[in-house]
Amino acid sequence: MFMKDLVLASSSPRRRELLKQLGLDFDTLVYPVDESLPSNKENIPEIVEKLAVRKALATARILDKGLVVAADTVVVWRDRVMGKPSHDEDAVEMLKSLQGDFHEVCTGLALVVAGTGEVLTGHEITRVFFKNLSEEEIRLYVATGEPRDKAGAYAIQGLAAVFVAGLEGCYTNVVGLPLARLAEMLKQFGYDIFKKWSATM
C-alpha cells in the first residue's frame, strides 16, 4: 500500500488538527492494536513510548513506504495512571482527583520507517495545574460528553480550558501531540518541517 511520505497512525482528531497546524501533507491510517497499560507502571515514559511503537509498527507493516508517526498519552496524578475514562462516572472520579492539584501529562512518540522498520522514540512531560472545582461543575462538564475519549477525562483545548490554572512545559503535549519534540524527531529522519514550509512558498 502506497501512502504519502508522512503517515499519522492515530484516529484522534486532535492529533490530526495539530499536524495540519504545521502545514504538513500527510495521510491517516490506523491499524488496531492492544492499547491496554501493563500492570507495572513504574516507568511511565517507557510505557507510553512502547505503546506508541506498537501503534506505529502495526501501521508501518502494511505500508510499502512512508514515515509513520504514532503517539500515546496518559495523565499521571500521584503515581496513578489515568487513561481514557471507561464511563461517565469514571470521568467524574478522575476529575475529582485532579481538581485543586497538579498532574503530569506524558506522551510517548514513535517514528517508524515503513519498509525498513527503523524506529525512533521519545516522550514529553507537561505539568498541569487545575483550579478547585465543585462536584456540580465537574458533573456539568462530564454531561457535555467531552471527557469520554480523553486521557484524564478532559480536553485542555476544549471546555476544560477553564479548569487550568497554569502549566509547565509543552501545551500541545497536553492536547496529545508534542509538536516541538516531534519536529526534532522528524528532522533526525531527514524530514525537516522548516524546509517543507519553504518548498510551498
WOUR-V379269 format. One record per residue. N is the residue number from 1. RES is the residue in three letters. SS is DSSP state (@ for helix, = for strand, . for the rest). PHI is phi in whole degrees, -180 to 180 (999 if undefined). NEAR is the number of other ideal C-beta (glycine too) atoms within 10 Angstrom. Layout:
n->{N & N}
res->{RES & RES}
ss->{SS & SS}
phi->{PHI & PHI}
near->{NEAR & NEAR}
This chain:
n->{1 & 2 & 3 & 4 & 5 & 6 & 7 & 8 & 9 & 10 & 11 & 12 & 13 & 14 & 15 & 16 & 17 & 18 & 19 & 20 & 21 & 22 & 23 & 24 & 25 & 26 & 27 & 28 & 29 & 30 & 31 & 32 & 33 & 34 & 35 & 36 & 37 & 38 & 39 & 40 & 41 & 42 & 43 & 44 & 45 & 46 & 47 & 48 & 49 & 50 & 51 & 52 & 53 & 54 & 55 & 56 & 57 & 58 & 59 & 60 & 61 & 62 & 63 & 64 & 65 & 66 & 67 & 68 & 69 & 70 & 71 & 72 & 73 & 74 & 75 & 76 & 77 & 78 & 79 & 80 & 81 & 82 & 83 & 84 & 85 & 86 & 87 & 88 & 89 & 90 & 91 & 92 & 93 & 94 & 95 & 96 & 97 & 98 & 99 & 100 & 101 & 102 & 103 & 104 & 105 & 106 & 107 & 108 & 109 & 110 & 111 & 112 & 113 & 114 & 115 & 116 & 117 & 118 & 119 & 120 & 121 & 122 & 123 & 124 & 125 & 126 & 127 & 128 & 129 & 130 & 131 & 132 & 133 & 134 & 135 & 136 & 137 & 138 & 139 & 140 & 141 & 142 & 143 & 144 & 145 & 146 & 147 & 148 & 149 & 150 & 151 & 152 & 153 & 154 & 155 & 156 & 157 & 158 & 159 & 160 & 161 & 162 & 163 & 164 & 165 & 166 & 167 & 168 & 169 & 170 & 171 & 172 & 173 & 174 & 175 & 176 & 177 & 178 & 179 & 180 & 181 & 182 & 183 & 184 & 185 & 186 & 187 & 188 & 189 & 190 & 191 & 192 & 193 & 194 & 195 & 196 & 197 & 198 & 199 & 200 & 201}
res->{MET & PHE & MET & LYS & ASP & LEU & VAL & LEU & ALA & SER & SER & SER & PRO & ARG & ARG & ARG & GLU & LEU & LEU & LYS & GLN & LEU & GLY & LEU & ASP & PHE & ASP & THR & LEU & VAL & TYR & PRO & VAL & ASP & GLU & SER & LEU & PRO & SER & ASN & LYS & GLU & ASN & ILE & PRO & GLU & ILE & VAL & GLU & LYS & LEU & ALA & VAL & ARG & LYS & ALA & LEU & ALA & THR & ALA & ARG & ILE & LEU & ASP & LYS & GLY & LEU & VAL & VAL & ALA & ALA & ASP & THR & VAL & VAL & VAL & TRP & ARG & ASP & ARG & VAL & MET & GLY & LYS & PRO & SER & HIS & ASP & GLU & ASP & ALA & VAL & GLU & MET & LEU & LYS & SER & LEU & GLN & GLY & ASP & PHE & HIS & GLU & VAL & CYS & THR & GLY & LEU & ALA & LEU & VAL & VAL & ALA & GLY & THR & GLY & GLU & VAL & LEU & THR & GLY & HIS & GLU & ILE & THR & ARG & VAL & PHE & PHE & LYS & ASN & LEU & SER & GLU & GLU & GLU & ILE & ARG & LEU & TYR & VAL & ALA & THR & GLY & GLU & PRO & ARG & ASP & LYS & ALA & GLY & ALA & TYR & ALA & ILE & GLN & GLY & LEU & ALA & ALA & VAL & PHE & VAL & ALA & GLY & LEU & GLU & GLY & CYS & TYR & THR & ASN & VAL & VAL & GLY & LEU & PRO & LEU & ALA & ARG & LEU & ALA & GLU & MET & LEU & LYS & GLN & PHE & GLY & TYR & ASP & ILE & PHE & LYS & LYS & TRP & SER & ALA & THR & MET}
ss->{. & . & . & . & . & = & = & = & . & . & . & . & @ & @ & @ & @ & @ & @ & @ & @ & @ & . & . & . & . & . & = & = & . & . & . & . & . & . & . & . & . & . & . & . & . & . & . & @ & @ & @ & @ & @ & @ & @ & @ & @ & @ & @ & @ & @ & @ & @ & @ & @ & . & . & . & . & . & . & = & = & = & = & = & = & = & = & = & = & = & . & . & = & = & = & . & = & . & . & . & @ & @ & @ & @ & @ & @ & @ & @ & @ & @ & @ & . & . & . & = & = & = & = & = & = & = & = & = & = & = & = & . & . & . & . & . & = & = & = & = & = & = & = & = & = & = & = & = & . & . & . & . & @ & @ & @ & @ & @ & @ & @ & @ & @ & . & . & @ & @ & @ & @ & . & = & . & . & . & . & . & . & . & @ & @ & @ & @ & @ & = & = & = & = & = & . & . & @ & @ & @ & @ & @ & . & . & . & @ & @ & @ & @ & @ & @ & @ & @ & @ & @ & . & . & . & . & @ & @ & @ & @ & @ & @ & @ & . & .}
phi->{999 & -101 & -128 & -71 & -61 & -119 & -128 & -96 & -93 & -157 & -94 & -70 & -64 & -68 & -67 & -62 & -64 & -66 & -66 & -61 & -59 & -84 & 74 & -89 & -97 & -149 & -108 & -118 & -148 & -123 & -109 & -58 & -138 & -74 & -104 & -69 & -80 & -67 & -69 & -85 & -114 & -69 & -112 & -62 & -56 & -65 & -65 & -69 & -65 & -64 & -66 & -64 & -62 & -57 & -66 & -66 & -65 & -61 & -77 & -62 & -65 & -102 & -113 & -91 & -157 & 115 & -106 & -96 & -113 & -139 & -146 & -142 & -122 & -133 & -107 & -121 & -127 & 49 & 70 & -96 & -90 & -116 & -95 & -81 & -66 & -81 & -162 & -63 & -68 & -64 & -62 & -59 & -65 & -61 & -69 & -61 & -68 & -76 & -64 & 69 & -147 & -111 & -143 & -118 & -107 & -119 & -118 & -93 & -117 & -141 & -116 & -132 & -86 & -65 & 103 & -104 & 78 & -62 & -124 & -134 & -125 & -167 & -153 & -137 & -125 & -126 & -96 & -120 & -108 & -100 & -77 & -70 & -127 & -85 & -63 & -62 & -63 & -63 & -69 & -64 & -67 & -61 & -64 & -72 & 88 & -61 & -74 & -61 & -119 & -116 & -62 & 78 & 68 & -155 & -121 & -65 & -87 & -116 & -63 & -72 & -56 & -75 & -83 & -88 & -84 & 172 & -152 & -123 & 121 & -83 & -66 & -66 & -61 & -69 & -71 & 137 & -152 & -72 & -67 & -62 & -63 & -61 & -60 & -64 & -70 & -60 & -63 & -65 & -101 & 81 & -104 & -93 & -60 & -64 & -70 & -64 & -64 & -65 & -69 & -96 & -78}
near->{12 & 9 & 19 & 15 & 13 & 18 & 25 & 25 & 25 & 23 & 12 & 18 & 11 & 18 & 23 & 16 & 13 & 21 & 19 & 12 & 12 & 16 & 10 & 18 & 11 & 18 & 15 & 17 & 20 & 15 & 16 & 9 & 15 & 7 & 11 & 8 & 15 & 10 & 5 & 8 & 14 & 8 & 10 & 18 & 16 & 15 & 20 & 27 & 22 & 16 & 23 & 27 & 21 & 17 & 25 & 31 & 19 & 19 & 26 & 28 & 12 & 11 & 21 & 9 & 15 & 22 & 24 & 26 & 27 & 28 & 28 & 26 & 28 & 22 & 23 & 19 & 17 & 10 & 8 & 11 & 16 & 24 & 17 & 18 & 22 & 9 & 9 & 15 & 11 & 16 & 26 & 19 & 15 & 26 & 25 & 14 & 18 & 24 & 16 & 12 & 13 & 15 & 20 & 19 & 26 & 23 & 29 & 26 & 27 & 27 & 24 & 29 & 17 & 22 & 11 & 9 & 10 & 12 & 16 & 16 & 19 & 18 & 22 & 24 & 17 & 20 & 14 & 25 & 15 & 21 & 13 & 10 & 18 & 9 & 11 & 8 & 15 & 22 & 15 & 12 & 23 & 23 & 12 & 12 & 10 & 16 & 26 & 15 & 14 & 25 & 24 & 29 & 28 & 28 & 20 & 22 & 16 & 15 & 14 & 21 & 10 & 10 & 20 & 15 & 11 & 10 & 16 & 11 & 14 & 18 & 16 & 22 & 27 & 26 & 24 & 24 & 27 & 29 & 18 & 11 & 18 & 25 & 14 & 13 & 18 & 21 & 13 & 11 & 13 & 8 & 18 & 14 & 15 & 9 & 10 & 16 & 12 & 8 & 8 & 7 & 4}
